[in-house]
Protein backbone atom coordinates (compact mmCIF):
# COMPACT_ATOMS: atom_id res chain seq x y z
CA UNK A 1 0.00 0.00 0.00
CA UNK A 2 2.94 2.38 0.59
CA UNK A 3 4.24 1.68 -2.91
CA UNK A 4 0.81 2.39 -4.39
CA UNK A 5 0.62 5.73 -2.54
CA UNK A 6 4.09 6.74 -3.75
CA UNK A 7 3.27 5.66 -7.31
CA UNK A 8 0.04 7.69 -7.30
CA UNK A 9 2.15 10.74 -6.40
CA UNK A 10 4.96 10.02 -8.88
CA UNK A 11 4.08 12.75 -11.39
CA UNK A 12 3.96 15.35 -8.62
CA UNK A 13 7.17 14.08 -6.97
CA UNK A 14 8.98 14.26 -10.33
CA UNK A 15 8.38 18.01 -10.38
CA UNK A 16 10.93 18.27 -7.56
CA UNK A 17 14.70 17.65 -7.60
CA UNK A 18 14.54 14.61 -5.36
CA UNK A 19 12.97 12.98 -2.34
CA UNK A 20 14.17 12.50 1.23
CA UNK A 21 12.77 9.81 3.54
CA UNK A 22 13.44 10.02 7.26
CA UNK A 23 13.70 6.45 8.43
CA UNK A 24 14.62 5.73 12.02
CA UNK A 25 16.16 2.25 12.02
CA UNK A 26 15.41 1.71 15.72
CA UNK A 27 11.76 2.80 15.42
CA UNK A 28 8.85 0.40 15.32
CA UNK A 29 7.73 1.43 11.83
CA UNK A 30 7.12 -1.44 9.43
CA UNK A 31 10.15 -2.37 7.35
CA UNK A 32 7.75 -2.71 4.40
CA UNK A 33 7.52 1.09 4.17
CA UNK A 34 11.29 1.36 3.71
CA UNK A 35 11.22 -1.47 1.15
CA UNK A 36 8.35 0.18 -0.74
CA UNK A 37 10.17 3.53 -0.74
CA UNK A 38 13.36 1.97 -2.11
CA UNK A 39 11.44 0.11 -4.82
CA UNK A 40 9.48 3.23 -5.76
CA UNK A 41 12.51 5.52 -6.18
CA UNK A 42 14.28 2.82 -8.19
CA UNK A 43 11.29 2.02 -10.42
CA UNK A 44 10.45 5.67 -11.05
CA UNK A 45 14.07 6.86 -11.18
CA UNK A 46 13.62 9.43 -8.45
CA UNK A 47 16.77 10.92 -6.94
CA UNK A 48 16.59 9.85 -3.31
CA UNK A 49 18.12 10.06 0.12
CA UNK A 50 17.35 8.12 3.28
CA UNK A 51 18.29 9.93 6.46
CA UNK A 52 17.99 8.61 10.03
CA UNK A 53 16.27 11.74 11.37
CA UNK A 54 15.31 15.28 10.54
CA UNK A 55 17.81 17.87 11.70
CA UNK A 56 16.35 21.36 12.09
CA UNK A 57 17.48 23.82 9.45
CA UNK A 58 18.27 21.22 6.78
CA UNK A 59 15.31 21.71 4.42
CA UNK A 60 16.37 22.34 0.83
CA UNK A 61 14.20 24.10 -1.69
CA UNK A 62 13.11 21.79 -4.51
CA UNK A 63 12.91 18.52 -2.57
CA UNK A 64 10.08 16.34 -1.29
CA UNK A 65 10.27 15.23 2.33
CA UNK A 66 8.56 12.11 3.65
CA UNK A 67 8.31 11.35 7.35
CA UNK A 68 6.33 9.00 9.54
CA UNK A 69 7.32 10.81 12.74
CA UNK A 70 5.01 13.69 13.70
CA UNK A 71 7.67 15.43 15.79
CA UNK A 72 9.83 15.62 12.65
CA UNK A 73 6.89 16.95 10.66
CA UNK A 74 6.31 19.72 13.20
CA UNK A 75 10.02 20.61 13.11
CA UNK A 76 9.94 20.74 9.30
CA UNK A 77 6.90 23.00 9.32
CA UNK A 78 8.53 25.28 11.89
CA UNK A 79 11.56 25.50 9.60
CA UNK A 80 9.30 26.24 6.62
CA UNK A 81 7.99 29.24 8.49
CA UNK A 82 11.45 30.43 9.56
CA UNK A 83 13.02 29.81 6.15
CA UNK A 84 10.02 31.23 4.26
CA UNK A 85 9.50 27.99 2.30
CA UNK A 86 5.99 27.24 1.09
CA UNK A 87 5.00 23.54 1.23
CA UNK A 88 3.60 22.47 -2.14
CA UNK A 89 5.60 25.12 -3.95
CA UNK A 90 9.15 25.45 -2.63
CA UNK A 91 9.25 21.98 -1.07
CA UNK A 92 6.93 18.99 -0.97
CA UNK A 93 5.85 17.24 2.21
CA UNK A 94 4.31 13.77 2.54
CA UNK A 95 3.34 12.41 5.92
CA UNK A 96 2.15 9.03 7.12
CA UNK A 97 -0.99 8.48 9.23
CA UNK A 98 -3.57 11.17 8.75
CA UNK A 99 -5.17 13.16 11.54
CA UNK A 100 -7.28 16.30 11.81
CA UNK A 101 -4.29 18.57 12.45
CA UNK A 102 -2.71 17.56 9.13
CA UNK A 103 -5.89 18.62 7.38
CA UNK A 104 -5.74 22.07 8.95
CA UNK A 105 -2.11 23.18 9.13
CA UNK A 106 -0.31 24.94 6.27
CA UNK A 107 -3.39 24.55 4.03
CA UNK A 108 -3.16 20.77 4.48
CA UNK A 109 -0.44 18.12 4.55
CA UNK A 110 -0.63 15.31 2.01
CA UNK A 111 -0.86 11.97 3.79
CA UNK A 112 -1.36 8.32 3.19
CA UNK A 113 -2.88 6.41 6.01
CA UNK A 114 -4.77 3.41 7.21
CA UNK A 115 -8.49 4.17 7.28
CA UNK A 116 -8.66 4.58 11.06
CA UNK A 117 -12.41 5.20 11.03
CA UNK A 118 -13.03 1.86 9.31
CA UNK A 119 -10.58 0.17 11.68
CA UNK A 120 -12.49 1.55 14.67
CA UNK A 121 -15.79 0.40 13.19
CA UNK A 122 -14.43 -3.14 12.70
CA UNK A 123 -13.03 -3.20 16.24
CA UNK A 124 -16.36 -2.01 17.66
CA UNK A 125 -18.19 -4.69 15.69
CA UNK A 126 -15.88 -7.33 17.14
CA UNK A 127 -16.47 -6.07 20.68
CA UNK A 128 -20.23 -6.21 20.15
CA UNK A 129 -20.41 -9.58 18.37
CA UNK A 130 -17.21 -11.37 19.45
CA UNK A 131 -17.22 -12.77 15.91
CA UNK A 132 -13.64 -13.43 14.79
CA UNK A 133 -12.52 -11.52 11.73
CA UNK A 134 -9.40 -11.02 9.75
CA UNK A 135 -9.37 -8.13 7.33
CA UNK A 136 -6.85 -5.86 5.68
CA UNK A 137 -7.88 -2.27 6.21
CA UNK A 138 -7.22 -0.23 3.05
CA UNK A 139 -4.74 2.59 2.88
CA UNK A 140 -6.06 5.97 1.74
CA UNK A 141 -4.05 8.65 -0.04
CA UNK A 142 -5.25 12.15 0.86
CA UNK A 143 -3.87 14.81 -1.46
CA UNK A 144 -3.54 18.23 0.07
CA UNK A 145 -1.56 21.36 -0.75
CA UNK A 146 1.79 20.28 0.73
CA UNK A 147 2.49 18.09 -2.31
N, C-alpha and C positions, 0 to 999 in steps of 0.2 A: 504494500500500500504506500510506503514511502517513495518507492521508485515511481509509482504511478503519479503521485503528487508532483514530484520533481519534473517528470516528463510533461505533465500538463502545463507546467510553468516554463518549459524550455525556451520557447520563443521570446518570452519576456526576459529570462535570465541571459539570453544571448545578446541582449541590448547593452549589457554591462561588460566590463573588461575581465571579469572573473568572479569566482564564488569562494567564500570562506565558510567552512563549517567548524564550529567550536565543539569538539568532542572531548569530553573528560573521560579518559580511560578507566578511572577508578569509580565512575558514577554507575548507577544501576540502570542506565538507559539500554534498551535492547541493541545488541550488536548488529541486528538486522538493519537498523537505520544507517549505521556506518557502511555496511556492505552495499546497501541500496544507493547511498550517496556516491560511493566509489564507482559503482557500475554506471550510474547516471552520468557522471562527469566524463567517464571514459567513452560511453556510447554516444554522447552528444558533443564530445570534444570541447568541453568547457574547461577553461583554465581554472585550476582549483588549488586550494590550500586547506589543510586540516591543522587546526591549532588546538592546543589543550585547554585554553581558556581565553576569555576576552580580557585584554589589558586596556584600561581606560586611556583614551587619547590615540588609539591606533586605527580608527576608522580611516579608510581611504576612499576618496570620491571615485565613483565608477565601479564599485564592487557590490556584490550581493552578499549579505551576511545571513547565515542560518544558525540558529541556536535553539536548543531544547530548554536551556536554563533561564528561568525568568529573571533572576538577578542579573545575568549578563545582558538580557534584553533591556532592562531598565537602565543599566550603565551605558549601553549603546545609545539609547534615546536621550539620555542626559548629555552625552557627547555630541549628538546631533544638534541639540539646542546650543551648546557652547561653541561648536565649530561651524554653526550656521549651515548645516547639511540638511537637505529636505529628503526624507524617506520617500522613495518612489520616483525621485528625480535625480538627486545627486548620488544616492546609494539605494540599494534594495535591501529589504529586511523580510526574512521568512522565519516564522516562529512555529514551534510545535505545541500542541495542546491549546485549543482555543479557550478563551474565557471572556467575560463581559468587558473587562478592562481593555483587552486587545481590540475590541470593536470600537472603543471610544477614543483611545489615545492617538495622537498624531494623525487624525483622520482615518484611523484603522490600520491594524497590522495584519498582513496576510498570514494565514495559518493553515496548517493541515492537522487534523485532530480526529481522534476517536469520537464517535457520536455519543457523548456522555449522557445526553437526555435518553437516548434509546437504551444505553447500558443501565441507567437507573430504572427505567421502565421494566426491563427484563429481570433485574434484581428484585424489584418489588413484586413482580409476578411470581417469582420463585418463593419469596417469603410467604406470599398468600396461599400458594397452591402446594408448595413443597415438591412440585413436579420437576424432576431432573431435566436439565437442558444443557446443550453444548452448542454454542453459536459464535460465529465470528462477527463482531460488531464492525460495520463498515467505517472506513476512514473518509472524512469529508474535507475537501479543499475549499477554503473560504478566501476568495480574492478580495483584497482591500487595497487601499492606496499606497501601502508601503512597498509594493512590488507590482 
